[in-house]
Amino acid sequence: MAIWKITVKDTTTYNGVHLERGMFVEYVTPTLDHPLYKTMHHDAVNQLFKNKYGIDLKKIGFINVSRLDFEKK
């Protein structure tokens, strides 16, 4: 089991969606695998951002390592 802190790297506005650097969610995975490597985690990470900030990252294609920082706690 691992707890991941997933943070937005840069402030940007894309397709009308505004992201601020430092926005983050925490995500628990049952294994130590990086959550970006398995697409089954993408929906869960997206749902966390939707619940906390009302932002749909999947819609704008921002669930990737160039936009998000993944840190295992």
BELVEN-V283270 format. One record per pair of residues at least 24 apart in sequence whose C-alpha atoms are under 6 Angstrom apart, sorted by the first residue. I is the first residue (numbers start at 0). J is the second residue. Records with the same first field share a line. If there is no record, write none. Layout:
# BELVEN-V283270
I->J + J
This chain:
# BELVEN-V283270
0->28 + 29 + 30 + 31
1->27 + 28 + 31
2->26 + 27 + 71 + 72
3->70 + 71 + 72
4->69 + 70
5->68 + 69
6->67 + 68
7->67
8->66 + 67
